Structures are given as C-alpha cells and as structure tokens.
C-alpha cells in the first residue's frame, strides 16, 4: 500500500496512512490486550480519570513506531519523553486537554473501521487556544472549530502537543491508541 500524508494548518496536525505492513499491524494488535493496564489519567486537574493506560516502551510495536518517528523532521533533536497505550471502552470519551510535549505521535492500530464506529480524535481550534498560521478568527468569534481525525486503520497522527484535543471511544469494541511524546 502507498503511504499517504495529509497536512492540516501548516503542518501542526498531520496524518500519515499505511505506515506499517499488515503483519506489523497484526503484531501490534497481538501485544495490546496484555500490556498490564491501570486506571487512566486525568485529562486536566479538575476532571476524573478516563480510560486505561499501559507502558509501551518494552514492546516490538514500540520499536516499529520509533523507527517510523525517526523519519519526521520536526522530531529531530527532540527526546522521547514517554510512550504508552491508551485503552478506551466502548462509548467512553475523554475530556479536552493539551499534552505536556512539543510533539505527540499517535497511532491507530485497529484492523478495521467504518464511519459509524466513532473513535475520532477531536482537535479544538478557537481564538483562546489557537495561534496557528492558516487559521483566522474574527476578534469577536469565540465559537470553536473542531477538526475530527478518523481512526483509519494503520494511521499515524502527528500533532503539536499544545493543541487541545480529545479522544472518543468506538461505538462497539475497545479503542487502542499507541502514543509517543517528544520534547526538549
């Protein structure tokens, strides 16, 4: 399959499709259920914990995704701060939050997806949170724009960590995302 790359808002959000071979995606999927998940983290200090989380630094999938990350110019010179897997139960949704990283790389390892399955990652863009090239808001306009990125199987999303975003669960089935965070 051909790798397909889409850039949003001058590259501060990017999607890259077909980043791994089918056998590699299946390997990642075989590892995910047994990672030893614990109760998830709070998205902000005032929200309850959401989902479950597991360390991802000692797996073959992590090695595969780290090699993919080496190809991105924006990550050169940055350090991997953390790697983990998020697990959301069906219909479980996170709160909007910003990451404590310069760049976040998120991978959707699901093998199948249909439009009504849900599971999108939503990015919120408005006057209060967005100072990005390519987005112009009127001074009086406080209505947000929400960009939803579909969890296409074998898709990687690379985005600036300070963009407010939120995960949505699948309608049926667990939603896994593999996350690598980079900073200085």
Protein Blocks (a to p, Z undefined) as FASTA:
>chain_A
ZZddddeehhiaccdehkbcfklmmmmmmmmmmnopaddddfbfkbccehjdddfklcfk
lmmmmmmmmmpmklgoiacfbdcdddddehiacdddddfbfbdcdddfbfbdcfklgoia
cddddfklmccehiacdfklccdcdddddfdehiacdddfklccdddddfbdcddddddd
ddZZ
